[in-house]
Amino acid sequence: MTHGAATHGSTTHRIIVIGSGIAGASTAFALARRGAQVTIVESGHDGQATAASAGILQPWSSHADGPFYELYARGAAYYDTLIEHLAELGIHHTGYRRTGSLVVSSEPAGLDEVERRVRHRAIDTPSVGAITRLDAAATRELFPPLAPGLAGLHIAGGARVDGRVLRSALLEGAARLGAVSVAGTARVQRAGDGSVEALLNGEGTGGGSVVALVNGDRLQADAIVVAAGAWSTELLGSLGLHLPIEPQRGQITHLRLSSVDTSAWPSVLPLDSHYLVAFDDSRIAVGATRETGSGFDARVTAGGQLRVLQDALRLAPGLADATVIETRVGLRPLSASGRPVIGAVTHAPGLFVNAGFGAAGLTMGPQVGELLADLILSGTTDAGLVLFAPEE
């Protein structure tokens, strides 16, 4: 298999990235930018979370705290740099736009609490932008279909990104830097003697490399990154590593307001788990369900569709006449702890994990890809990743 002749320092690093959602695509792009020879394995599983995600980039109003929040906020702040890196390669269609975010509620006390939290966080985070409390009339001016009586907190730094478009941009960027994509399934196997260490230390494979099987072919590399979303647990199970990650089905419906320019409308977040996200083509994504225990069932269900539309129309009755375009289903990689799993597998040198972001993947993914690339190529562990390392 031919790769680009990029190098990192004096050594050419060969890296296999298993998974091409936001975690895998971001990691592959970051590695390729640093000169690694990257092979991306794209499985094509139905239900990839990135392909269905709403793409809200606004962590500051969330209840998240501690290391998770710190990584969440860093992820949102990193987007300007990411867009610059893609532009340097001539890639400008990224699906990203900063349109602001609107937290809405009919209860002033609820907005008071959110406003205090966001203003406190904005002290050390310039990317939050201007924070403005709005009455119901001003709130509806920004997002006309909203129900009367909803006041808002407008956060100017909020943005949104189309996950499908960004994923394609990252994969295109990696390809322009020499990365190769392979369609198919992959697994990391034990060595002939049944030990993980023998395979991952390169016994019988030469060169101290790790090995993955892709479509039955053995691909040799210096490191393997498992970034297969909800499928990561199954992929690593044969190596004796249990990831506490399971699929959580999310159904999200896309509506179209014919002849209405929605490109500058802010994303809307009430004080619960559903949302409205406007895109450039008169399209509004509404959702989403959080169906823990769904397994790998990527169907649109009657109950899920009903709930999504009921929640959307209760929040924005002005969408009642919108055209239903489609409903997308994503299987979020949900970890038992609610925190992603990122870093090296200590009992298997050369093996790394990047998975378990739940609903935060599009916000965190690009920044984590950068941090993980540094860890893989230089051994430098960012302090923000230490607490997310795989438990063995």
Disulfide bonds with the S-S distance in Angstrom:
none
